Amino acid sequence: MSTLPVTLARLGDALAGVVQTVFDEGVLRVASDDEVLAVLAAAGRLLRGVEAVLVETVGQVRERSDAVPHADRLTTRLGCRSEGELVQRATRVSQRTAADIVSAARAIEQRTAPSTGGAAPGGAAGHAGGARSG
């Protein structure tokens, strides 16, 4: 197994421990205003990072789907009628949230030029870079 899924699983486990602490120990109830704002900012950074990984991953699903016949697409092989349904099932988010993730992936996708194998003109690589920076 690739190290990325393992790393993300470990990060998820660590985050689950933090969430447990927040709710079980009520740490935010006794936190100062500055601490509450610091938690809000840090949680926002985590959220943007997770969203960036989701969008890039959906971009890979889209790219791979474009390169193969319909019957061989990941969505088809997993019994999903669309990329949105695949995202919804894999992440357990709402249909609306899944659609937003797919839309974001479309917005920043970088097409490959068939003649060179490099990035096609007019790609949105700059947007993807912004997503990476958090």
N, C-alpha and C positions, 0 to 999 in steps of 0.2 A: 504494500500500500504506500502511496505517495506520502511524503511528510506533511504536505499542506492539510489534508483531512485530519491527520493526527494532531497537528498543531492547533487547528481550529477546534477540534473536540476538547483538547486540554484547556484552551481559552474559554470555551463554553462551560466546562466544569468549574474553572476558577470563578467565572462570572456567576454561576449558580450559587457558589458559596458566598459571594458578596451579597447577592440578592437575598439569600437566606438570612444573613446577618442584619441587613437593612430592615427586614420585616420582623424577625424574631426579637431583635434587641432594641428596635425602635431608635436606632442611632440618629436618624434625622430629626426626631422630635426634640432631642436635646442639643442638636448642632446649632452653632452660631449662624447668623445670616451669611457671613463670608464662607463658612463651610458648606452651607446649602448651595450657594452659588457655585462654589468650586465643584461640588458633586454634579450639579446640573451641567456645567461646562464639560467635565470629564465624561459624563454619560453621553452627551451630545457628540463628543469626539469618537467614542466607541460606536455609536449609532452610525455616524458617517462612514467609518471604516467598514463596518459590516455591510452597509448598503453598497459601498464601492465593490466589495468582494461579490455580493449577490449580482450586481449589474454586470460585472466582468464575466462571471460564470454563465449568466444567461446569454451574454454575447457569444460565448463559446458554443452554447447549445444552438443558437441561431446560425452561427457560422458553419457548424458541422451539419446542420439540417440542410443548409443550402447546397452542400457539396455532395449529397447522396440522394438516391431516389426516395420517394415518399415512404415506401415500405421499410426502408433501412434507417429512417430517422429515429432518433432517441425517443421523441414523443410518441411516435407510432409503436415502436417496440415496447414501450411501457404502458400502452393503452390510453394515452392522453390525446385528446382531440386538438390541443394547441400547446404552445409554449407556456401560455398563462396557466393552463391547467397543470402542467408539469411543475411549474414554480409553486402553485398553490398546494399541490400534494406533497412536494418535497420539503417545503418550508412551513407548512401549516398556517399560512397567512390567508387573509380574505381574498376573494376574487378581485376586489378593487386594488388591494395592495399588490397582488401578483401582476395585474395589468400595469400598474405604475412602474414596477421593476422592469417588465418587458419593454415598456415605452422608453424608459431611461436607457436600456441596452440598445434599442434602435437608434436613439438620439446620438449616442457616442460610438456606434459601431464603425469600425475601420475596415472598409472593403479591401480585398486583395486584387491587384491587377493581374488578370490572367496571363498577360504577355511577359511580365517580369517576376511575378510572385511577391513583389513588394507591395507597399501600401498604395492603393489607388488614389488619384488626385481627388481632393475634396473631402477626404476623411476627417474625422473629428478627433484626431489624436490629442489635440490640445485640451479637449474636454475630458478625455480619459486621464490625462495627467493631473488635472484639477481634482478629479475624484480620488486619485491615489493619495494626494497630499493631506486629505482629511479636512 
